[in-house]
Amino acid sequence: MESQPTDFPATEGNETNGAAAPSNGISADEIALYDRQIRLWGMKAQEKIRNSNILIITMKALANEVAKNLVLAGIGSLTVVDHEPVSEVDLGAQFFLSAEENPVGTNRAAAASAAIQRLNPRVKVHIDTVDIRLKPPSFFEPFDIVIATDLDATTLNIVNTATRLHNRAFYAAGCHGMYGFIFADLIEHDFVIERAKSNVHTPIGAESKTRSVVSVSPKQGDEGKELVTKRELYSTWLLASGPSKLPVEIVRSPRRRAVVTPILSCLRALWEFEATYGVLPDASNREQLKEFTRMCGEQHKNLGLPAETLKSEVLRSFLQNVGTEISPVAAVLGGQLAQDVINVLGQTQQPIQNFVVFDGGSMEANVYPLHPEGALGRALLPISQGTGIGAGAGGAGAGEVVMGGQEQEAIVID
């Protein structure tokens, strides 16, 4: 039976049929409210953040952290899609849920909505209780950035394909106890770095496989500064999470290969296992344990990593953490993901390229660029069209989906 969204009562002036983003322009009250962060990343970046329309899929511990940070930063509109009910387990790591309100059995996104809204009443919060797997590709078009958390690899691939179709930035992230990851597919993302003018000419062109300098211009009103526009190219979840290799500079260096976390191999084996068998591996099942261990070994070998770094205690620890949530880990990953989203919206900082792997054993969150051979960016998937960040800021219809010939509406909270 399909989960159907229900409507909360609308107050005067509220819209109940779509995730409409706010109009342009930032008020004096907002300038005062966001004063410290405006000083950090500037008025223009704050305006882009204010007019952004963000989608978060699955409201578990990691998404709690992401939503908290983005709402407090002053995004324009947040839509949360989750069709699952609250369980007893959810109460242990999700601070938007209150055991006193007895939310067990109610929709997980709806149960968190009031607490999300209280963080920042200026942000439009929309709740959609329809399974994300039932959404058509057009559902994702109105959003500037889509953040999918704690989903299986197959669903991540489907969502990423839809975001590529509409040229929308995509993040995937997940937590497994002491371990986790962040993946970014921004397709092609331009950002501007302000720096002291150099005596050495900055050449236009490629700096690496993924990054190039697009333009260099003097900063108006400050002859000692220059503005350097750079472009990062990305690959899809399907390619980055499976066949893609580590960069040549890592593979060719025994010292650098030795310090690559084996959790990367474990995560890739986990996604392979789940895609193959439709379930997460059970550490108490000898056959599943054997198969997962085999997959880990193959993934480790395919990445070109030394066998001695994939130790049995690493595998044991990883499997014991699969499917669990630990609040401090969710806080670290959620904070890093939300900060990168803000950087992407503001277009003034280098974004994640393209995998972050968090290893709670070593307390490190390392970034690994994982890409296939050949073209990246839009050339990787020619259906990627549109104008990128900001193109979907209007947000009209973000909560609408046609299923079975009937238009369904999302909950809207103001």
PyMOL commands that set and color helices and strands:
alter all, ss='L'
color gray80, all
select helices_A, chain A and resi 28-33+35-41+43-50+61-73+89-92+99-101+108-119+132-134+137-140+153-165+237-240+248-251+254-258+263-277+286-302+307-309+312-321+327-346+377-380
alter helices_A, ss='H'
color red, helices_A
select strands_A, chain A and resi 53-57+77-81+124-128+145-149+169-176+179-185+188-196+205-206+211-219+222-233+355-359+364-368+401-403+406-408+411-413
alter strands_A, ss='S'
color yellow, strands_A
deselect
rebuild
show_as cartoon
